[in-house]
């Protein structure tokens, strides 16, 4: 087995277990390749909205395999797991606050790193649509699912033609002015909130747009998603941050996934 990458913190979000578009095997392979002191699951790991429609038909063995990998990280490597609730896994509200010796389920979290304080939240509570107009958010979820379905069909064709993966849905998102404006406003608004609360940075997910940037003195980080972007945030022992990108065309060795963590 390959040597594992040694890091301090890994942050993932928006895995959407329960959705047919979740890239769970790719995420499992990634987690098997690293050792981290802290794993932050920053919301929408489980897609309760999707599971409510068909709870028994949508939960797959690969989802259970991912959970087992995380549990083994806790058991074998003493990884501390912080699960921050998102809008798609709002069913966790009934459990919060939930605490075990090395696992917490919370609404938000303060991450301390080299004398800096980062506010960790999924980000939905700062989104007026998801926090106040749930019916509209769910309507938008149907539209997004259609885009992902179309994206899957088009990329199956590209794969047969020997062409690389291309995210049509991400491309549309970047070209539509309202979407670009929404992302920019989201980042700036959360950075202002972090500054008001005297944090050095803010870490979120929710908008499926990975980022590692600065707004004034505020460090804005977004872990992206495991539906389209296939990204995570990695913090190294020296306090440096990096966005990890998993290549969509990379083949997953299923035998490797079965090896013990």
N, C-alpha and C positions, 0 to 999 in steps of 0.2 A: 504494500500500500504506500502511496506517495506520502512524503513528509507534509505535515499539516502546517499551515500558516499560523503563526503565533500572534494574536492581536489582543487588545484590551477589551474592546467593545464591538459588537455587531448589532446593527439596527435594521430590521426589516418591517415592512408594512404592506397592506393591501395584497395579501395572498389570495383571498377570496375562495377559500376551500368551500366547495359546494357548487361553484361555477365550473362549467365545462372548459372555460378558458384559463383556469388556474394552472400555472406551470410548476406543479408541486414536485415532480421528479427532478427538475432542474434545481429547485431550491434545496431539496434533500441532498443532492450531490454537492452543492455548495457548502452546506453546513457540515458535511462529512469531511470537507477539505480544510477545516479551520479548527483552532482551539481558541476560545475566548473566555475571559473572566466574567463577562456580562453579555447577555443576549436580551435585547429589548424588542418585543413584538409590539409595534406601534400601531395597532388598530387594524380592523378589517381582515384579520387573519382567517377567521371563519365568516362566511357569508350567510348570516342568518336569514336574510331576505330570500335568497335562493332556496335554502333548506326548508323554509316554511312551505314553499310550493310543493316540494316533493322530498321529504326528509329521508326516506329510505332508499330512493333511487339515485340520490346525488352523493351520498357519502361513499367514498371509494377506499379500497385497501391502501392505496398510495397515500391517502390522508392519514390513515392510522400509522403507516410507516414513518411519516414525517414526525408525528407526535412521539413515536418511540425513539427517534433520533434525538429529539430535544430532551426527552427524559433521560436518555443515556448520557447526554452532555452534562446534565445536572448531577447524575450519579457518579460517572467515571471521571469527570473533569472539574467537578464542583462549580460549574457554571451557574451564575445567578440569573434567573429568568424573570423579566419584568413584562407583564402583559398589560398594555394600555388599551383600554376599550375604545373602539371606533363606532361609526354609525351603523355599519352592517352587522356588527356583533354587539348591538346594544342590549341583547338578551342577558349580557353579563352584568347589567345594572343590579340584578337581584343578588349577585354574589359580592359585589364591591362594598367594602374592601375585603379582599381575601388574601390570607397570608399563610405561607408555609415556610420552613426554614430557609429555603433558597428559591422560592417563587412567590411573586406578588401579582395580584390583579387589581389595577387601579384606574382611576379616571385620568390622571396625569402624574407626572414624575419629575423630580429634579435630579439631573445627572451632574455629578461633580467630576471635574477633570482638570488636573494641574492648576488648581486654584480658580478655575472658571466654573460658573454655574449655568447649565443649559436647562431650559424649560422644555420638557418632552410632552407633547400632546398630539393626538391623531390629527386634529385640525378642524374637524367637523363642527365643533361648537362655535367656531368663528365664521362659519359659512351660514348665511341667513337662510338659504334654501334648505339645507339638510337639517338645520336646527329648528326652523319654524314652519317649513312647508314640506313635510315628509312626503305627502302625496305627489308633489311635483318632483321631488328627488327620485322617487320610485319610478315615475314616468320617464325621467331622464335615464334611469338605470336600464329600462327596456331598450331605449334608443342606443345606448352604449353597447348593450349586449348584441344588438343587430350589427353594429359596426364591427365588433370583434368576430362575429360569425362570418361576415363578408370578408374580413381580413384573413380568416383561416382558409376560406375557399380560394382566394386569390393567391395566397402563398403556397397552397398545395400545387397549384398550376405552375408557379415559379419554380418550385422544387423539382417538379418533373422535367422542367426545361433547363435544369442546372443553374438556375439563377439564385442569388442570395436572398435571405429573408428581408422583407421590407414592410415596415409598419405603416399601412395606409391610414389607419385610424390616428396614429401619432402625427402623421403628415397633415391630415385634415385639421387636427387640433392646433398645429403650429401656424397654419395658414388662415384660419378663421380669426378675424380681428377680435371678436368678442371673447373667444377662448383665450387668446394671447393676453388680452386686457384683464380677464378674470384671474389668470395665473399670476400676473404681475401685481395686481391689487391684493391678492391673497398673500403673497410673499411680503409685500410692504406692510400690510396691516398686522400680520403676525409679528413682524420685526418691531413694529411700534409697540405692540403689547408687551413684548419681551423687554424693551427698553423701559417702559412705564413700570414694570415689575422689578426692575433693577437686575435683570439677568444679562449674562454675557452673550447668550445665543439662544436659539430656539430650534427644536428638532421636531419635524412633523411628517405626515404622509398625506393621505386623503385625495390629493389632486393628480396622483399618478405622474408626477413630474419631478424626477430626481434633481437635486440642486446642492451645491456647495459654494455659497457666495456670501457677500457682505453687504449689509445696508447700514452705512455709517459704521458705528462701532459694534453692531450686532451681527453675529455669525448665524446666517440662516442655512439650515440643512434640511433636506427632504430625501427620504429613503426611496422614493419612487414606488415601484410595485412589482409583483410577480405574475402579471397578466400580459403586459406589453413590454415594459422597459426591462424587466428582469434585473433589478438593481438592488443594492444594499449599501448601507453606510458602514464603513470600517474605521475604527479609531485604533491607532497604533500606540505602543507603549510610551512614545515620546509626546503623545497628545495630538499628533497630526491626524487629519481626517481625509478620507478618500471615498469616492463613489466606486463601488464594485459593479462592473457590467458583465453579465453572463451572455455569452454569444448564443443567439437563437439557433444557429446552424450546428452548434456543438452536439455531437451524439452522446447520449447518456448510456453508460455501461450498466445495464441492470444487474449484472453479477456484482459489480462494485458496490451498488446500493445495498446489497444483501449482507455485506461484510459488517462486522460489529464495529461500533464507534469506539 
